[in-house]
């Protein structure tokens, strides 16, 4: 089996012993660790993609997401009636 660039293979027995030191290494280097048992791949340990690292608070403070005025309804009465009318179940369910 040919490993992808920036990846290495490790037996499950060694992974059990070194797991806590491997996780920060994967996060820092961006490399992957392929866990194997008897030469067969079982799992891939990979870093979390950078674009998923922003918290909801960071996104709000940057203006990427937000709620204009939390003291007021988000939808107007007309918009809400239109939404509810479009989502009503058939046969009065």
PDB file of N, CA, C and O in Angstrom, chain B, residues numbered from 101:
ATOM      1  N   UNK B 101       0.847  -1.183   0.000  1.00  0.00           N
ATOM      2  CA  UNK B 101       0.000   0.000   0.000  1.00  0.00           C
ATOM      3  C   UNK B 101       0.887   1.239   0.000  1.00  0.00           C
ATOM      4  O   UNK B 101       1.790   1.369   0.827  1.00  0.00           O
ATOM      5  N   UNK B 102       0.626   2.131  -0.920  1.00  0.00           N
ATOM      6  CA  UNK B 102       1.381   3.372  -0.989  1.00  0.00           C
ATOM      7  C   UNK B 102       0.665   4.441  -0.175  1.00  0.00           C
ATOM      8  O   UNK B 102      -0.532   4.672  -0.348  1.00  0.00           O
ATOM      9  N   UNK B 103       1.404   5.084   0.707  1.00  0.00           N
ATOM     10  CA  UNK B 103       0.826   6.107   1.575  1.00  0.00           C
ATOM     11  C   UNK B 103       0.727   7.442   0.858  1.00  0.00           C
ATOM     12  O   UNK B 103       1.584   7.774   0.039  1.00  0.00           O
ATOM     13  N   UNK B 104      -0.312   8.207   1.158  1.00  0.00           N
ATOM     14  CA  UNK B 104      -0.407   9.552   0.590  1.00  0.00           C
ATOM     15  C   UNK B 104       0.725  10.422   1.137  1.00  0.00           C
ATOM     16  O   UNK B 104       1.300  10.113   2.181  1.00  0.00           O
ATOM     17  N   UNK B 105       1.042  11.501   0.437  1.00  0.00           N
ATOM     18  CA  UNK B 105       2.072  12.403   0.957  1.00  0.00           C
ATOM     19  C   UNK B 105       1.666  12.928   2.338  1.00  0.00           C
ATOM     20  O   UNK B 105       0.480  13.118   2.608  1.00  0.00           O
ATOM     21  N   UNK B 106       2.625  13.155   3.187  1.00  0.00           N
ATOM     22  CA  UNK B 106       2.404  13.699   4.526  1.00  0.00           C
ATOM     23  C   UNK B 106       1.569  12.767   5.402  1.00  0.00           C
ATOM     24  O   UNK B 106       0.801  13.223   6.250  1.00  0.00           O
ATOM     25  N   UNK B 107       1.728  11.436   5.186  1.00  0.00           N
ATOM     26  CA  UNK B 107       1.020  10.446   5.999  1.00  0.00           C
ATOM     27  C   UNK B 107       1.994   9.368   6.424  1.00  0.00           C
ATOM     28  O   UNK B 107       3.016   9.133   5.778  1.00  0.00           O
ATOM     29  N   UNK B 108       1.658   8.722   7.517  1.00  0.00           N
ATOM     30  CA  UNK B 108       2.461   7.585   7.941  1.00  0.00           C
ATOM     31  C   UNK B 108       1.548   6.509   8.491  1.00  0.00           C
ATOM     32  O   UNK B 108       0.417   6.782   8.894  1.00  0.00           O
ATOM     33  N   UNK B 109       2.046   5.294   8.505  1.00  0.00           N
ATOM     34  CA  UNK B 109       1.294   4.146   8.958  1.00  0.00           C
ATOM     35  C   UNK B 109       1.803   3.716  10.330  1.00  0.00           C
ATOM     36  O   UNK B 109       2.993   3.822  10.625  1.00  0.00           O
ATOM     37  N   UNK B 110       0.887   3.229  11.163  1.00  0.00           N
ATOM     38  CA  UNK B 110       1.257   2.786  12.497  1.00  0.00           C
ATOM     39  C   UNK B 110       0.361   1.603  12.881  1.00  0.00           C
ATOM     40  O   UNK B 110      -0.844   1.620  12.628  1.00  0.00           O
ATOM     41  N   UNK B 111       0.956   0.587  13.489  1.00  0.00           N
ATOM     42  CA  UNK B 111       0.186  -0.576  13.940  1.00  0.00           C
ATOM     43  C   UNK B 111      -0.715  -0.178  15.102  1.00  0.00           C
ATOM     44  O   UNK B 111      -0.388   0.723  15.875  1.00  0.00           O
ATOM     45  N   UNK B 112      -1.851  -0.858  15.217  1.00  0.00           N
ATOM     46  CA  UNK B 112      -2.820  -0.508  16.255  1.00  0.00           C
ATOM     47  C   UNK B 112      -2.225  -0.651  17.649  1.00  0.00           C
ATOM     48  O   UNK B 112      -2.560   0.126  18.544  1.00  0.00           O
ATOM     49  N   UNK B 113      -1.352  -1.627  17.847  1.00  0.00           N
ATOM     50  CA  UNK B 113      -0.734  -1.801  19.165  1.00  0.00           C
ATOM     51  C   UNK B 113       0.135  -0.599  19.533  1.00  0.00           C
ATOM     52  O   UNK B 113       0.139  -0.162  20.683  1.00  0.00           O
ATOM     53  N   UNK B 114       0.864  -0.068  18.561  1.00  0.00           N
ATOM     54  CA  UNK B 114       1.685   1.121  18.803  1.00  0.00           C
ATOM     55  C   UNK B 114       0.800   2.361  18.962  1.00  0.00           C
ATOM     56  O   UNK B 114       1.092   3.245  19.768  1.00  0.00           O
ATOM     57  N   UNK B 115      -0.283   2.414  18.184  1.00  0.00           N
ATOM     58  CA  UNK B 115      -1.211   3.547  18.285  1.00  0.00           C
ATOM     59  C   UNK B 115      -1.794   3.644  19.688  1.00  0.00           C
ATOM     60  O   UNK B 115      -1.916   4.737  20.240  1.00  0.00           O
ATOM     61  N   UNK B 116      -2.154   2.496  20.267  1.00  0.00           N
ATOM     62  CA  UNK B 116      -2.692   2.487  21.640  1.00  0.00           C
ATOM     63  C   UNK B 116      -1.713   3.116  22.619  1.00  0.00           C
ATOM     64  O   UNK B 116      -2.117   3.844  23.526  1.00  0.00           O
ATOM     65  N   UNK B 117      -0.444   2.838  22.440  1.00  0.00           N
ATOM     66  CA  UNK B 117       0.578   3.350  23.357  1.00  0.00           C
ATOM     67  C   UNK B 117       0.869   4.832  23.145  1.00  0.00           C
ATOM     68  O   UNK B 117       1.170   5.548  24.100  1.00  0.00           O
ATOM     69  N   UNK B 118       0.780   5.293  21.903  1.00  0.00           N
ATOM     70  CA  UNK B 118       1.215   6.650  21.557  1.00  0.00           C
ATOM     71  C   UNK B 118       0.082   7.597  21.180  1.00  0.00           C
ATOM     72  O   UNK B 118       0.338   8.718  20.742  1.00  0.00           O
ATOM     73  N   UNK B 119      -1.156   7.168  21.343  1.00  0.00           N
ATOM     74  CA  UNK B 119      -2.303   7.951  20.877  1.00  0.00           C
ATOM     75  C   UNK B 119      -2.278   9.392  21.378  1.00  0.00           C
ATOM     76  O   UNK B 119      -2.460  10.322  20.592  1.00  0.00           O
ATOM     77  N   UNK B 120      -2.056   9.585  22.666  1.00  0.00           N
ATOM     78  CA  UNK B 120      -2.118  10.936  23.233  1.00  0.00           C
ATOM     79  C   UNK B 120      -1.014  11.849  22.718  1.00  0.00           C
ATOM     80  O   UNK B 120      -1.182  13.069  22.718  1.00  0.00           O
ATOM     81  N   UNK B 121       0.088  11.304  22.288  1.00  0.00           N
ATOM     82  CA  UNK B 121       1.139  12.151  21.721  1.00  0.00           C
ATOM     83  C   UNK B 121       0.962  12.332  20.217  1.00  0.00           C
ATOM     84  O   UNK B 121       1.438  13.314  19.647  1.00  0.00           O
ATOM     85  N   UNK B 122       0.275  11.382  19.575  1.00  0.00           N
ATOM     86  CA  UNK B 122       0.060  11.481  18.126  1.00  0.00           C
ATOM     87  C   UNK B 122      -0.976  12.538  17.753  1.00  0.00           C
ATOM     88  O   UNK B 122      -0.828  13.212  16.734  1.00  0.00           O
ATOM     89  N   UNK B 123      -2.011  12.689  18.556  1.00  0.00           N
ATOM     90  CA  UNK B 123      -3.076  13.631  18.204  1.00  0.00           C
ATOM     91  C   UNK B 123      -2.584  15.069  18.085  1.00  0.00           C
ATOM     92  O   UNK B 123      -2.894  15.725  17.091  1.00  0.00           O
ATOM     93  N   UNK B 124      -1.832  15.587  19.051  1.00  0.00           N
ATOM     94  CA  UNK B 124      -1.312  16.953  18.874  1.00  0.00           C
ATOM     95  C   UNK B 124      -0.350  17.058  17.682  1.00  0.00           C
ATOM     96  O   UNK B 124      -0.299  18.081  16.999  1.00  0.00           O
ATOM     97  N   UNK B 125       0.403  15.993  17.450  1.00  0.00           N
ATOM     98  CA  UNK B 125       1.328  15.991  16.306  1.00  0.00           C
ATOM     99  C   UNK B 125       0.559  16.120  14.997  1.00  0.00           C
ATOM    100  O   UNK B 125       0.954  16.881  14.114  1.00  0.00           O
ATOM    101  N   UNK B 126      -0.533  15.381  14.872  1.00  0.00           N
ATOM    102  CA  UNK B 126      -1.359  15.445  13.664  1.00  0.00           C
ATOM    103  C   UNK B 126      -1.927  16.848  13.493  1.00  0.00           C
ATOM    104  O   UNK B 126      -1.931  17.390  12.387  1.00  0.00           O
ATOM    105  N   UNK B 127      -2.404  17.434  14.583  1.00  0.00           N
ATOM    106  CA  UNK B 127      -2.972  18.783  14.514  1.00  0.00           C
ATOM    107  C   UNK B 127      -1.932  19.816  14.105  1.00  0.00           C
ATOM    108  O   UNK B 127      -2.234  20.729  13.336  1.00  0.00           O
ATOM    109  N   UNK B 128      -0.712  19.680  14.611  1.00  0.00           N
ATOM    110  CA  UNK B 128       0.340  20.664  14.319  1.00  0.00           C
ATOM    111  C   UNK B 128       0.919  20.507  12.920  1.00  0.00           C
ATOM    112  O   UNK B 128       1.143  21.499  12.227  1.00  0.00           O
ATOM    113  N   UNK B 129       1.163  19.262  12.498  1.00  0.00           N
ATOM    114  CA  UNK B 129       1.826  19.034  11.215  1.00  0.00           C
ATOM    115  C   UNK B 129       0.863  18.992  10.038  1.00  0.00           C
ATOM    116  O   UNK B 129       1.257  19.244   8.900  1.00  0.00           O
ATOM    117  N   UNK B 130      -0.409  18.671  10.311  1.00  0.00           N
ATOM    118  CA  UNK B 130      -1.374  18.532   9.225  1.00  0.00           C
ATOM    119  C   UNK B 130      -1.279  17.193   8.531  1.00  0.00           C
ATOM    120  O   UNK B 130      -2.007  16.941   7.570  1.00  0.00           O
ATOM    121  N   UNK B 131      -0.392  16.324   9.001  1.00  0.00           N
ATOM    122  CA  UNK B 131      -0.237  14.997   8.405  1.00  0.00           C
ATOM    123  C   UNK B 131      -1.290  14.032   8.908  1.00  0.00           C
ATOM    124  O   UNK B 131      -2.011  14.322   9.863  1.00  0.00           O
ATOM    125  N   UNK B 132      -1.374  12.889   8.261  1.00  0.00           N
ATOM    126  CA  UNK B 132      -2.320  11.858   8.655  1.00  0.00           C
ATOM    127  C   UNK B 132      -1.585  10.660   9.227  1.00  0.00           C
ATOM    128  O   UNK B 132      -0.431  10.401   8.885  1.00  0.00           O
ATOM    129  N   UNK B 133      -2.263   9.936  10.097  1.00  0.00           N
ATOM    130  CA  UNK B 133      -1.751   8.682  10.629  1.00  0.00           C
ATOM    131  C   UNK B 133      -2.756   7.601  10.252  1.00  0.00           C
ATOM    132  O   UNK B 133      -3.937   7.691  10.589  1.00  0.00           O
ATOM    133  N   UNK B 134      -2.275   6.582   9.551  1.00  0.00           N
ATOM    134  CA  UNK B 134      -3.127   5.470   9.147  1.00  0.00           C
ATOM    135  C   UNK B 134      -2.878   4.326  10.125  1.00  0.00           C
ATOM    136  O   UNK B 134      -1.765   3.809  10.225  1.00  0.00           O
ATOM    137  N   UNK B 135      -3.920   3.944  10.838  1.00  0.00           N
ATOM    138  CA  UNK B 135      -3.819   2.885  11.840  1.00  0.00           C
ATOM    139  C   UNK B 135      -4.114   1.559  11.149  1.00  0.00           C
ATOM    140  O   UNK B 135      -5.112   1.418  10.444  1.00  0.00           O
ATOM    141  N   UNK B 136      -3.217   0.583  11.368  1.00  0.00           N
ATOM    142  CA  UNK B 136      -3.350  -0.701  10.704  1.00  0.00           C
ATOM    143  C   UNK B 136      -3.403  -1.853  11.703  1.00  0.00           C
ATOM    144  O   UNK B 136      -2.933  -1.736  12.835  1.00  0.00           O
ATOM    145  N   UNK B 137      -3.978  -2.954  11.267  1.00  0.00           N
ATOM    146  CA  UNK B 137      -3.951  -4.215  12.011  1.00  0.00           C
ATOM    147  C   UNK B 137      -3.559  -5.298  11.009  1.00  0.00           C
ATOM    148  O   UNK B 137      -4.255  -5.547  10.025  1.00  0.00           O
ATOM    149  N   UNK B 138      -2.435  -5.927  11.288  1.00  0.00           N
ATOM    150  CA  UNK B 138      -1.906  -6.976  10.407  1.00  0.00           C
ATOM    151  C   UNK B 138      -1.775  -6.495   8.969  1.00  0.00           C
ATOM    152  O   UNK B 138      -2.053  -7.229   8.021  1.00  0.00           O
ATOM    153  N   UNK B 139      -1.345  -5.241   8.830  1.00  0.00           N
ATOM    154  CA  UNK B 139      -1.089  -4.685   7.512  1.00  0.00           C
ATOM    155  C   UNK B 139      -2.302  -4.122   6.793  1.00  0.00           C
ATOM    156  O   UNK B 139      -2.160  -3.562   5.706  1.00  0.00           O
ATOM    157  N   UNK B 140      -3.492  -4.255   7.370  1.00  0.00           N
ATOM    158  CA  UNK B 140      -4.705  -3.725   6.738  1.00  0.00           C
ATOM    159  C   UNK B 140      -5.120  -2.430   7.421  1.00  0.00           C
ATOM    160  O   UNK B 140      -5.108  -2.334   8.648  1.00  0.00           O
ATOM    161  N   UNK B 141      -5.478  -1.458   6.640  1.00  0.00           N
ATOM    162  CA  UNK B 141      -5.887  -0.158   7.176  1.00  0.00           C
ATOM    163  C   UNK B 141      -7.203  -0.277   7.932  1.00  0.00           C
ATOM    164  O   UNK B 141      -8.163  -0.882   7.456  1.00  0.00           O
ATOM    165  N   UNK B 142      -7.222   0.323   9.135  1.00  0.00           N
ATOM    166  CA  UNK B 142      -8.433   0.342   9.955  1.00  0.00           C
ATOM    167  C   UNK B 142      -9.048   1.724  10.044  1.00  0.00           C
ATOM    168  O   UNK B 142     -10.265   1.887   9.967  1.00  0.00           O
ATOM    169  N   UNK B 143      -8.182   2.719  10.209  1.00  0.00           N
ATOM    170  CA  UNK B 143      -8.681   4.078  10.423  1.00  0.00           C
ATOM    171  C   UNK B 143      -7.631   5.087   9.988  1.00  0.00           C
ATOM    172  O   UNK B 143      -6.445   4.776   9.874  1.00  0.00           O
ATOM    173  N   UNK B 144      -8.095   6.290   9.750  1.00  0.00           N
ATOM    174  CA  UNK B 144      -7.205   7.397   9.422  1.00  0.00           C
ATOM    175  C   UNK B 144      -7.442   8.493  10.449  1.00  0.00           C
ATOM    176  O   UNK B 144      -8.574   8.924  10.666  1.00  0.00           O
ATOM    177  N   UNK B 145      -6.364   8.937  11.076  1.00  0.00           N
ATOM    178  CA  UNK B 145      -6.428  10.064  11.997  1.00  0.00           C
ATOM    179  C   UNK B 145      -5.931  11.273  11.216  1.00  0.00           C
ATOM    180  O   UNK B 145      -4.788  11.301  10.758  1.00  0.00           O
ATOM    181  N   UNK B 146      -6.792  12.265  11.067  1.00  0.00           N
ATOM    182  CA  UNK B 146      -6.416  13.441  10.287  1.00  0.00           C
ATOM    183  C   UNK B 146      -6.828  14.703  11.039  1.00  0.00           C
ATOM    184  O   UNK B 146      -7.715  14.656  11.892  1.00  0.00           O
ATOM    185  N   UNK B 147      -6.189  15.829  10.728  1.00  0.00           N
ATOM    186  CA  UNK B 147      -6.530  17.080  11.421  1.00  0.00           C
ATOM    187  C   UNK B 147      -7.883  17.617  10.965  1.00  0.00           C
ATOM    188  O   UNK B 147      -8.363  17.298   9.877  1.00  0.00           O
ATOM    189  N   UNK B 148      -8.476  18.427  11.810  1.00  0.00           N
ATOM    190  CA  UNK B 148      -9.723  19.102  11.467  1.00  0.00           C
ATOM    191  C   UNK B 148      -9.390  20.182  10.443  1.00  0.00           C
ATOM    192  O   UNK B 148      -8.423  20.922  10.623  1.00  0.00           O
ATOM    193  N   UNK B 149     -10.179  20.284   9.368  1.00  0.00           N
ATOM    194  CA  UNK B 149      -9.903  21.329   8.375  1.00  0.00           C
ATOM    195  C   UNK B 149      -9.959  22.721   8.997  1.00  0.00           C
ATOM    196  O   UNK B 149     -10.787  22.982   9.869  1.00  0.00           O
ATOM    197  N   UNK B 150      -9.094  23.595   8.556  1.00  0.00           N
ATOM    198  CA  UNK B 150      -8.992  24.947   9.118  1.00  0.00           C
ATOM    199  C   UNK B 150     -10.290  25.735   8.990  1.00  0.00           C
ATOM    200  O   UNK B 150     -10.611  26.520   9.882  1.00  0.00           O
ATOM    201  N   UNK B 151     -11.043  25.554   7.913  1.00  0.00           N
ATOM    202  CA  UNK B 151     -12.264  26.341   7.731  1.00  0.00           C
ATOM    203  C   UNK B 151     -13.337  25.993   8.754  1.00  0.00           C
ATOM    204  O   UNK B 151     -14.287  26.759   8.918  1.00  0.00           O
ATOM    205  N   UNK B 152     -13.219  24.869   9.444  1.00  0.00           N
ATOM    206  CA  UNK B 152     -14.197  24.501  10.468  1.00  0.00           C
ATOM    207  C   UNK B 152     -13.771  24.941  11.858  1.00  0.00           C
ATOM    208  O   UNK B 152     -14.454  24.634  12.835  1.00  0.00           O
ATOM    209  N   UNK B 153     -12.676  25.641  11.966  1.00  0.00           N
ATOM    210  CA  UNK B 153     -12.144  25.953  13.282  1.00  0.00           C
ATOM    211  C   UNK B 153     -12.757  27.209  13.908  1.00  0.00           C
ATOM    212  O   UNK B 153     -12.581  27.439  15.105  1.00  0.00           O
ATOM    213  N   UNK B 154     -13.463  28.015  13.137  1.00  0.00           N
ATOM    214  CA  UNK B 154     -14.051  29.230  13.710  1.00  0.00           C
ATOM    215  C   UNK B 154     -15.266  28.881  14.549  1.00  0.00           C
ATOM    216  O   UNK B 154     -16.100  28.070  14.149  1.00  0.00           O
ATOM    217  N   UNK B 155     -15.355  29.490  15.695  1.00  0.00           N
ATOM    218  CA  UNK B 155     -16.505  29.250  16.553  1.00  0.00           C
ATOM    219  C   UNK B 155     -17.676  30.123  16.107  1.00  0.00           C
ATOM    220  O   UNK B 155     -17.509  31.058  15.324  1.00  0.00           O
ATOM    221  N   UNK B 156     -18.841  29.805  16.610  1.00  0.00           N
ATOM    222  CA  UNK B 156     -20.029  30.593  16.295  1.00  0.00           C
ATOM    223  C   UNK B 156     -19.857  32.035  16.767  1.00  0.00           C
ATOM    224  O   UNK B 156     -20.369  32.962  16.138  1.00  0.00           O
ATOM    225  N   UNK B 157     -19.141  32.225  17.870  1.00  0.00           N
ATOM    226  CA  UNK B 157     -18.917  33.575  18.400  1.00  0.00           C
ATOM    227  C   UNK B 157     -18.005  34.388  17.472  1.00  0.00           C
ATOM    228  O   UNK B 157     -18.229  35.579  17.259  1.00  0.00           O
ATOM    229  N   UNK B 158     -16.977  33.731  16.925  1.00  0.00           N
ATOM    230  CA  UNK B 158     -16.095  34.429  15.985  1.00  0.00           C
ATOM    231  C   UNK B 158     -16.860  34.831  14.733  1.00  0.00           C
ATOM    232  O   UNK B 158     -16.688  35.939  14.225  1.00  0.00           O
ATOM    233  N   UNK B 159     -17.707  33.931  14.235  1.00  0.00           N
ATOM    234  CA  UNK B 159     -18.481  34.228  13.035  1.00  0.00           C
ATOM    235  C   UNK B 159     -19.441  35.387  13.264  1.00  0.00           C
ATOM    236  O   UNK B 159     -19.608  36.236  12.388  1.00  0.00           O
ATOM    237  N   UNK B 160     -20.071  35.429  14.431  1.00  0.00           N
ATOM    238  CA  UNK B 160     -20.984  36.538  14.752  1.00  0.00           C
ATOM    239  C   UNK B 160     -20.230  37.850  14.862  1.00  0.00           C
ATOM    240  O   UNK B 160     -20.682  38.870  14.342  1.00  0.00           O
ATOM    241  N   UNK B 161     -19.075  37.836  15.540  1.00  0.00           N
ATOM    242  CA  UNK B 161     -18.326  39.076  15.724  1.00  0.00           C
ATOM    243  C   UNK B 161     -17.778  39.607  14.404  1.00  0.00           C
ATOM    244  O   UNK B 161     -17.565  40.811  14.261  1.00  0.00           O
ATOM    245  N   UNK B 162     -17.548  38.717  13.436  1.00  0.00           N
ATOM    246  CA  UNK B 162     -17.058  39.142  12.125  1.00  0.00           C
ATOM    247  C   UNK B 162     -18.191  39.570  11.208  1.00  0.00           C
ATOM    248  O   UNK B 162     -17.948  40.092  10.120  1.00  0.00           O
ATOM    249  N   UNK B 163     -19.432  39.351  11.640  1.00  0.00           N
ATOM    250  CA  UNK B 163     -20.576  39.715  10.813  1.00  0.00           C
ATOM    251  C   UNK B 163     -20.924  38.680   9.767  1.00  0.00           C
ATOM    252  O   UNK B 163     -21.762  38.936   8.903  1.00  0.00           O
ATOM    253  N   UNK B 164     -20.290  37.500   9.826  1.00  0.00           N
ATOM    254  CA  UNK B 164     -20.582  36.458   8.845  1.00  0.00           C
ATOM    255  C   UNK B 164     -21.980  35.897   9.049  1.00  0.00           C
ATOM    256  O   UNK B 164     -22.659  35.546   8.085  1.00  0.00           O
ATOM    257  N   UNK B 165     -22.404  35.813  10.287  1.00  0.00           N
ATOM    258  CA  UNK B 165     -23.771  35.427  10.605  1.00  0.00           C
ATOM    259  C   UNK B 165     -24.274  36.369  11.681  1.00  0.00           C
ATOM    260  O   UNK B 165     -23.488  36.981  12.404  1.00  0.00           O
ATOM    261  N   UNK B 166     -25.545  36.477  11.776  1.00  0.00           N
ATOM    262  CA  UNK B 166     -26.060  37.375  12.807  1.00  0.00           C
ATOM    263  C   UNK B 166     -27.562  37.452  12.801  1.00  0.00           C
ATOM    264  O   UNK B 166     -28.231  36.908  11.922  1.00  0.00           O
ATOM    265  N   UNK B 167     -28.066  38.118  13.770  1.00  0.00           N
ATOM    266  CA  UNK B 167     -29.490  38.346  13.929  1.00  0.00           C
ATOM    267  C   UNK B 167     -29.638  39.836  14.160  1.00  0.00           C
ATOM    268  O   UNK B 167     -29.106  40.357  15.140  1.00  0.00           O
ATOM    269  N   UNK B 168     -30.354  40.547  13.276  1.00  0.00           N
ATOM    270  CA  UNK B 168     -30.370  42.005  13.321  1.00  0.00           C
ATOM    271  C   UNK B 168     -30.772  42.586  14.677  1.00  0.00           C
ATOM    272  O   UNK B 168     -30.062  43.432  15.220  1.00  0.00           O
ATOM    273  N   UNK B 169     -31.901  42.142  15.226  1.00  0.00           N
ATOM    274  CA  UNK B 169     -32.360  42.680  16.512  1.00  0.00           C
ATOM    275  C   UNK B 169     -33.038  41.557  17.274  1.00  0.00           C
ATOM    276  O   UNK B 169     -34.185  41.219  16.981  1.00  0.00           O
ATOM    277  N   UNK B 170     -32.354  40.976  18.243  1.00  0.00           N
ATOM    278  CA  UNK B 170     -32.925  39.833  18.951  1.00  0.00           C
ATOM    279  C   UNK B 170     -34.172  40.159  19.774  1.00  0.00           C
ATOM    280  O   UNK B 170     -34.834  39.250  20.275  1.00  0.00           O
ATOM    281  N   UNK B 171     -34.499  41.444  19.920  1.00  0.00           N
ATOM    282  CA  UNK B 171     -35.696  41.805  20.679  1.00  0.00           C
ATOM    283  C   UNK B 171     -36.939  41.848  19.799  1.00  0.00           C
ATOM    284  O   UNK B 171     -38.047  42.040  20.299  1.00  0.00           O
ATOM    285  N   UNK B 172     -36.761  41.671  18.495  1.00  0.00           N
ATOM    286  CA  UNK B 172     -37.888  41.722  17.555  1.00  0.00           C
ATOM    287  C   UNK B 172     -37.976  40.408  16.786  1.00  0.00           C
ATOM    288  O   UNK B 172     -36.974  39.707  16.645  1.00  0.00           O
ATOM    289  N   UNK B 173     -39.163  40.069  16.289  1.00  0.00           N
ATOM    290  CA  UNK B 173     -39.292  38.853  15.472  1.00  0.00           C
ATOM    291  C   UNK B 173     -38.435  38.955  14.208  1.00  0.00           C
ATOM    292  O   UNK B 173     -38.273  40.033  13.635  1.00  0.00           O
ATOM    293  N   UNK B 174     -37.904  37.834  13.796  1.00  0.00           N
ATOM    294  CA  UNK B 174     -37.054  37.822  12.605  1.00  0.00           C
ATOM    295  C   UNK B 174     -37.892  38.023  11.347  1.00  0.00           C
ATOM    296  O   UNK B 174     -37.479  38.744  10.439  1.00  0.00           O
ATOM    297  N   UNK B 175     -39.074  37.388  11.283  1.00  0.00           N
ATOM    298  CA  UNK B 175     -39.953  37.492  10.119  1.00  0.00           C
ATOM    299  C   UNK B 175     -41.079  38.470  10.408  1.00  0.00           C
ATOM    300  O   UNK B 175     -41.515  38.620  11.549  1.00  0.00           O
ATOM    301  N   UNK B 176     -41.541  39.128   9.362  1.00  0.00           N
ATOM    302  CA  UNK B 176     -42.755  39.949   9.499  1.00  0.00           C
ATOM    303  C   UNK B 176     -43.950  39.005   9.590  1.00  0.00           C
ATOM    304  O   UNK B 176     -43.831  37.818   9.285  1.00  0.00           O
ATOM    305  N   UNK B 177     -45.102  39.531  10.009  1.00  0.00           N
ATOM    306  CA  UNK B 177     -46.309  38.695  10.100  1.00  0.00           C
ATOM    307  C   UNK B 177     -46.659  38.095   8.744  1.00  0.00           C
ATOM    308  O   UNK B 177     -47.076  36.939   8.669  1.00  0.00           O
ATOM    309  N   UNK B 178     -46.493  38.872   7.667  1.00  0.00           N
ATOM    310  CA  UNK B 178     -46.805  38.383   6.327  1.00  0.00           C
ATOM    311  C   UNK B 178     -45.856  37.252   5.912  1.00  0.00           C
ATOM    312  O   UNK B 178     -46.287  36.248   5.346  1.00  0.00           O
ATOM    313  N   UNK B 179     -44.575  37.426   6.198  1.00  0.00           N
ATOM    314  CA  UNK B 179     -43.605  36.382   5.855  1.00  0.00           C
ATOM    315  C   UNK B 179     -43.894  35.104   6.638  1.00  0.00           C
ATOM    316  O   UNK B 179     -43.803  34.003   6.094  1.00  0.00           O
ATOM    317  N   UNK B 180     -44.244  35.254   7.920  1.00  0.00           N
ATOM    318  CA  UNK B 180     -44.537  34.083   8.735  1.00  0.00           C
ATOM    319  C   UNK B 180     -45.780  33.349   8.217  1.00  0.00           C
ATOM    320  O   UNK B 180     -45.781  32.122   8.118  1.00  0.00           O
ATOM    321  N   UNK B 181     -46.832  34.099   7.888  1.00  0.00           N
ATOM    322  CA  UNK B 181     -48.056  33.477   7.365  1.00  0.00           C
ATOM    323  C   UNK B 181     -47.773  32.748   6.057  1.00  0.00           C
ATOM    324  O   UNK B 181     -48.298  31.660   5.818  1.00  0.00           O
ATOM    325  N   UNK B 182     -46.947  33.347   5.219  1.00  0.00           N
ATOM    326  CA  UNK B 182     -46.588  32.707   3.955  1.00  0.00           C
ATOM    327  C   UNK B 182     -45.805  31.416   4.214  1.00  0.00           C
ATOM    328  O   UNK B 182     -46.046  30.401   3.560  1.00  0.00           O
ATOM    329  N   UNK B 183     -44.883  31.455   5.153  1.00  0.00           N
ATOM    330  CA  UNK B 183     -44.087  30.274   5.490  1.00  0.00           C
ATOM    331  C   UNK B 183     -44.968  29.168   6.054  1.00  0.00           C
ATOM    332  O   UNK B 183     -44.871  28.017   5.628  1.00  0.00           O
ATOM    333  N   UNK B 184     -45.812  29.505   6.991  1.00  0.00           N
ATOM    334  CA  UNK B 184     -46.676  28.502   7.621  1.00  0.00           C
ATOM    335  C   UNK B 184     -47.634  27.915   6.587  1.00  0.00           C
ATOM    336  O   UNK B 184     -47.882  26.710   6.583  1.00  0.00           O
ATOM    337  N   UNK B 185     -48.169  28.757   5.719  1.00  0.00           N
ATOM    338  CA  UNK B 185     -49.084  28.277   4.684  1.00  0.00           C
ATOM    339  C   UNK B 185     -48.391  27.323   3.716  1.00  0.00           C
ATOM    340  O   UNK B 185     -49.014  26.382   3.226  1.00  0.00           O
ATOM    341  N   UNK B 186     -47.123  27.554   3.439  1.00  0.00           N
ATOM    342  CA  UNK B 186     -46.376  26.716   2.503  1.00  0.00           C
ATOM    343  C   UNK B 186     -45.958  25.395   3.122  1.00  0.00           C
ATOM    344  O   UNK B 186     -45.645  24.448   2.401  1.00  0.00           O
ATOM    345  N   UNK B 187     -45.947  25.316   4.452  1.00  0.00           N
ATOM    346  CA  UNK B 187     -45.467  24.092   5.097  1.00  0.00           C
ATOM    347  C   UNK B 187     -46.550  23.285   5.766  1.00  0.00           C
ATOM    348  O   UNK B 187     -46.246  22.286   6.418  1.00  0.00           O
ATOM    349  N   UNK B 188     -47.813  23.681   5.632  1.00  0.00           N
ATOM    350  CA  UNK B 188     -48.887  22.914   6.271  1.00  0.00           C
ATOM    351  C   UNK B 188     -49.010  21.544   5.633  1.00  0.00           C
ATOM    352  O   UNK B 188     -48.906  21.384   4.417  1.00  0.00           O
ATOM    353  N   UNK B 189     -49.236  20.558   6.498  1.00  0.00           N
ATOM    354  CA  UNK B 189     -49.368  19.175   6.029  1.00  0.00           C
ATOM    355  C   UNK B 189     -50.724  18.988   5.369  1.00  0.00           C
ATOM    356  O   UNK B 189     -51.696  19.637   5.757  1.00  0.00           O
ATOM    357  N   UNK B 190     -50.801  18.109   4.376  1.00  0.00           N
ATOM    358  CA  UNK B 190     -52.101  17.847   3.730  1.00  0.00           C
ATOM    359  C   UNK B 190     -53.044  17.104   4.662  1.00  0.00           C
ATOM    360  O   UNK B 190     -52.595  16.460   5.611  1.00  0.00           O
ATOM    361  N   UNK B 191     -54.322  17.184   4.409  1.00  0.00           N
ATOM    362  CA  UNK B 191     -55.364  16.470   5.141  1.00  0.00           C
ATOM    363  C   UNK B 191     -55.467  16.894   6.611  1.00  0.00           C
ATOM    364  O   UNK B 191     -55.949  16.122   7.440  1.00  0.00           O
ATOM    365  N   UNK B 192     -55.028  18.087   6.935  1.00  0.00           N
ATOM    366  CA  UNK B 192     -55.173  18.611   8.275  1.00  0.00           C
ATOM    367  C   UNK B 192     -54.348  17.904   9.348  1.00  0.00           C
ATOM    368  O   UNK B 192     -54.695  17.942  10.529  1.00  0.00           O
ATOM    369  N   UNK B 193     -53.272  17.269   8.943  1.00  0.00           N
ATOM    370  CA  UNK B 193     -52.431  16.557   9.928  1.00  0.00           C
ATOM    371  C   UNK B 193     -51.667  17.523  10.799  1.00  0.00           C
ATOM    372  O   UNK B 193     -50.915  17.100  11.677  1.00  0.00           O
TER     373      UNK B 193
END
